[in-house]
Amino acid sequence: MNSEELFRKLLGLEEPWIIKEIKFDHKEKRVDIFIDFPRGSRFPCPVCGIPYGVHDTEERTWRHLNIFQYPAYVHAREPRIKCNDHGKKTVDLPWARKGSGFSLHFEAMIMEMGREMPVSAVSRIAGINEDSVWRILKHYVDETRKDVDLSDLKVLGIDEFSVEKHHVYVTLFYDIKNSRVIHIEEGKESDVFGKFIMKHPFLDPSGIEHITMDMYPSYISGAKEYFPASEIVFDHFHVIKMMNDTLDKIRRKEARENEILKHTRYDWLKNYPDLSEKERDRLMSVKSLDLQTSHAYHFRIALQRLWQVNASIAESYLMKWISWASRSRMPDIIKLGKTMKRHLNGILEAIRSGINSAVVEGLNNKIRTAFKRSYGFKAQKYRDTIIYLVAGGLKLPPEC
Ligand SMILES: [Zn+2]
């Protein structure tokens, strides 16, 4: 196989495309690949597929992958045909998508790197500017999202997500079974459900059996209004999140008067087996003290057991916990107990149906990590691209 034939294969070129010349410039440190087609070649109209002779051409260059350490560029005359039905059309090229200055192989490499590293690093390694990297990521994410299939969506999860430090909230919609973010909506009011339905015209709301969420009044009323046939559930993840918020609120208040509680936040919130030895020792020494925080901690431990007891006694167990909370003499715990009582059915239904949205936490962590590494205003502008790229479960990079 000669080098022209090799490059023809590597670029996926088919008739009538040929490699005219390959130039390696040692001084300039670059490889230039010149592609062409023989006189009299015909190309199919990109709309109807009927082949036509070339109407006119435009000289263009595409950035391709490096060949060893040298950047490579593809040069060609991009042909236009004049279709009887569709007028002047630029033909489809086998090595690049329309309008892009990069080859498909190059873009696939950018997508691959973009999932794992900060855009600034991708930009530096690939030798193209950050804007170009963002545009490639956005293009493929948007393209792939067009084919997202929600026909087997049975368990919908929703959760608020704060994308920056200044408490700007979006609501994320999750496909719990397939562990992916399927929709992003501004705000956290009840109408986010309506907007979600509007933007997914093929979604059948009555096909959604369960919606799992926080006990936010606006989410609950929105779900009831827009998904009247679905059952609202509050699963382990959301219940414990609420318990943890209460526990941390109590600790923060108490820490103002009690130095010993400073810097112990995660000792109380993490599961015991996940604590380091140092954290365990610290927790043990503080837990035995007569503190509001340690009392609240026992409520958390007891509440967690709800998911370990037999489902048949879950209701009586939870009722006991609620009654214990009502006698706690801690206003925040009493309030939490009342909330649990009001949402008893949703909590028990989550246990009965075995719905668990722990995947939400995993996806949220992935998203947070991605935002941390691509901080700055681009992260705002390309917010949805970042979220779908790391948590959308999309089949990327594109085939080429
Ligand atoms: Zn046509």
Residues whose N, C-alpha, C, O or C-beta is under 5 A from the ligand:
A	BS01	ZN	C45 V47 C48 C83 D85 H86
